[in-house]
């Protein structure tokens, strides 16, 4: 079974924007990192829940974009 984590880091070009990386790993296999093409304000990113704070339709749409690859990977395993 895979484990998928999303980590947000400040974008080097604009520190107020978050750069997201999706990390896939499975026991006894190397970790694979994929940069996600979803960006938003660093202040809106919640690292604990690994999603954007819900408060607008834009945040909800971004969270759906983040869940789509996770669901695809988990449904294949």
N, C-alpha and C positions, 0 to 999 in steps of 0.2 A: 504494500500500500504506500502510496506517495504522500508526502507532506508538502504543502505549498505555503510559503510565507511571502508577504509583500512588505518590503522595506522602503521607506521614504527618506531621501537625503536632499539637502538643499542643492539646487541647481547651481553649478559653478558660475554660469553666466549671469544668473539673476537669483540671489539668495532668498528672495521672497517666494519663489516657485519651488515646488517639490518635484523631485525626479524619482520615479518609482521603479523598483526592481522586483521581479517575481523570482523567487528562489524555489526550485524543485529539488527535493531530495528523498531518497529511499535508503533504508539501512543497507550498508555494505556497498553503496554505489556513490560515485562522486556527485557533488552538488552542481546543479546547472543553474546559471543566472540568466534571466531574460529581461531586457529593458522594456518596460511597458510604455506605449505611446499615449499615456493619459497624464495630463499635468493639471495642477491646480495650486491654489495658495498653500504655502507651508502651514499657515495658521489654521487652515481647514482640515489638515491631515491629522487623523487620530492613529498613532502608532500602536496603541493597545488593541484596538479593534481592527486594525489594518484596513481602514476605509476612511472615506471623507465624512465629516460630520454632516448629518442630514439637516437641512435648513432651507434648501432650495431645490428646484427641479433639476438644476445643473448637477448638484452633488449626487442626487439620486441616479441620474443618468451615468455619471462617472462610476459610481459603485456597481451598477449593472455591467458596465464594460469591464470592470475588474473581475467580476464573478464569472463571466463567460468563459475565459480560458481555464479557470479553475474547474468549472463543471465539465468541460471537455476532457481535460486530463483525468479527472477522477472517474468519469464514466467509462473511460477506456481501460482502466486497470481492474 
